[in-house]
Amino acid sequence: ARIELPRSPGSYIASGIERNARGQLVLAVRNNAPVDVSAVTVVAAHSARGRESYRIDSLRAGETTHIGLPWPAAEIKNGVRIGSQVVGATVAE
């Protein structure tokens, strides 16, 4: 994991867009690596509104964090697509 993580962060850190208990869209990011990670960069994309980039300073092994997104959940219909991708991370020192 230490060698591969910077080259292939999406293989170790999962991301997805979910609705929270209040019905708002959130970006969920989970560290599946056996090591703590830092400087995690995730891009959330909305087919009609563009992309938003988010940085997470640190995630412990097995930890999940949620980040509120600026897009109304009601917009996610009629062919609108949303998704996310982990584009960067390093092994925490």
Residue pairs with C-beta under 8 A, 6 or more apart in sequence:
1 12
1 33
1 34
1 35
1 91
2 35
2 91
4 11
4 12
5 11
5 12
5 33
5 35
5 37
5 89
5 90
5 91
6 88
6 89
6 90
6 91
9 37
9 40
9 86
9 87
9 88
9 89
10 85
10 86
10 87
12 31
12 32
12 33
12 37
12 89
13 29
13 30
13 31
13 32
13 33
13 37
13 40
13 59
13 86
13 89
14 29
14 30
14 32
14 86
15 27
15 28
15 29
15 30
15 42
15 84
15 85
15 86
16 27
16 28
16 84
17 25
17 26
17 27
17 28
17 44
17 69
17 82
17 83
17 84
18 25
18 26
18 28
18 66
19 25
19 26
19 73
20 26
20 66
20 68
23 73
24 68
24 69
24 73
25 68
25 69
25 71
25 72
25 73
25 76
25 82
26 66
26 67
26 68
26 69
27 42
27 44
27 54
27 66
27 67
27 68
27 69
27 84
28 64
28 65
28 66
29 40
29 42
29 56
29 59
29 64
29 65
29 66
29 67
29 86
30 59
30 62
30 63
30 64
31 37
31 40
31 59
31 60
31 61
31 62
31 63
31 64
32 62
33 61
33 91
34 61
35 61
35 91
35 92
36 58
36 59
36 60
36 61
36 91
36 92
37 58
37 59
37 89
37 90
37 91
37 92
38 57
38 58
38 59
38 89
38 90
38 91
38 92
38 93
39 55
39 57
39 88
39 89
39 90
40 55
40 56
40 57
40 58
40 59
40 86
40 88
40 89
41 53
41 54
41 55
41 56
41 86
41 87
41 88
41 89
42 53
42 54
42 55
42 56
42 84
42 85
42 86
42 87
43 51
43 52
43 53
43 54
43 84
43 85
43 87
44 51
44 52
44 54
44 69
44 82
44 83
44 84
45 51
45 52
45 81
45 82
45 83
45 84
45 85
46 52
46 71
46 75
46 80
46 81
46 82
47 79
47 80
47 81
47 82
48 75
48 80
49 71
49 75
52 69
52 70
54 67
56 65
56 67
58 92
59 65
71 82
76 82
